[in-house]
Amino acid sequence: MYTISELEKKGFNTLEFRYLCLTTHYRKPLNFSIEKLKTAQKSYERLKNIISNISDKGINKKYLQEFKSAMNDDLNTPKALQILWKLLKDKKANGKIETIKEMDLIFGLDLLKEEKEKIPPNVIKLISERNVARKKKNWEEADRIRAKIKKLGYSVNDSEKGSIAKKIK
C-alpha cells in the first residue's frame, strides 16, 4: 500500500495515477502495482506528447458523441480512453484539439496544459547547434549532438513548433 506522497517520491505524479485509475471501470477493483503505474506513466506521457503536436481547430462531433456514449454507459472510462486514443490515431479526423478539451473536462488529466520544464543553458546551446546542423542538412552532426543531449538526460523531439527538449525519466 502506498500513499500519494510516497508515489510522488518514487517519481510519479497524481495525473499519472489518475490515468491508471481511468483504465479500470469503477465497478471493478483496481489491480494496482508499481509496474502498472509505470505503464500508465508512459502512456500518459505519450498521450501528452502526441497532443502537443496537434494544432487543428474545431470539434469532431463523431468522436465526441462516441465519448459521451461511453461515459453514459455506466461511466465506462476505459472505453472513453480508447475513443480518445482512436481519435488521436485517426489521420483523417479534424477538430481534435477542441474535442480533446471537451473530453478532458471529464478526465481531468490536464491534457492541453503545457509543461514548462527548466532546461539547463548547456542543453539549450546544444539544441541550437543541432538546429543549425539540421538546417544545413548535416544529419550526422545533428545525430551526434542529439546523442550528447541524451547523455545529459534529455530527449529532443522535433515538431511543427520547433525542437522540444524533455527530461528523460
VENZI-V611344 format. One record per backbone hydrogen bond with DSSP energy under -1.0 kcal/mol. NH is the residue of the N-H (numbers start at 1). CO is the residue of the C=O. E is the energy in kcal/mol with one decimal. If there is no record, write none. Layout:
NH;CO;E, NH;CO;E
This chain:
7;3;-2.1, 8;4;-2.5, 9;5;-1.9, 10;6;-1.1, 11;8;-1.5, 12;7;-2.2, 17;13;-1.7, 18;14;-2.4, 19;15;-2.4, 20;16;-2.0, 21;17;-2.2, 22;18;-2.2, 24;21;-1.4, 28;25;-2.0, 32;30;-1.5, 37;33;-2.0, 38;34;-2.4, 39;35;-2.2, 40;36;-2.3, 41;37;-2.5, 42;38;-2.3, 43;39;-2.4, 44;40;-2.8, 45;41;-2.5, 46;42;-2.4, 47;43;-2.6, 48;44;-2.5, 49;45;-2.4, 50;46;-2.6, 51;47;-2.4, 52;48;-2.2, 53;50;-1.1, 54;51;-1.7, 64;60;-2.2, 65;61;-2.4, 66;62;-2.0, 67;63;-2.5, 68;64;-2.6, 69;65;-2.4, 70;66;-2.1, 71;67;-2.4, 72;68;-2.5, 74;72;-1.5, 75;71;-1.9, 76;70;-1.9, 77;75;-2.2, 80;76;-2.1, 81;77;-2.6, 82;78;-1.8, 83;79;-2.0, 84;80;-1.9, 85;81;-2.5, 86;82;-2.5, 87;83;-2.4, 88;84;-2.2, 89;85;-2.0, 90;86;-1.2, 99;95;-1.1, 100;96;-3.0, 101;97;-2.4, 102;98;-2.0, 103;99;-2.4, 104;100;-2.8, 106;103;-1.3, 107;103;-2.2, 108;104;-2.6, 124;120;-2.1, 125;121;-2.5, 126;122;-1.7, 127;123;-2.4, 128;124;-2.2, 129;125;-2.3, 130;126;-2.6, 131;127;-2.4, 132;128;-1.9, 133;129;-2.3, 134;130;-2.5, 135;131;-2.2, 136;132;-1.8, 137;134;-1.4, 138;133;-3.1, 139;137;-1.3, 142;138;-2.2, 143;139;-2.5, 144;140;-2.0, 145;141;-2.5, 146;142;-2.3, 147;143;-2.1, 148;144;-1.7, 149;145;-2.4, 150;146;-2.4, 151;147;-2.0, 152;148;-1.2, 153;150;-1.8, 154;149;-1.8, 155;166;-3.0, 157;164;-2.8, 159;162;-1.8, 162;159;-1.8, 164;157;-3.2, 166;155;-2.2, 168;153;-3.0
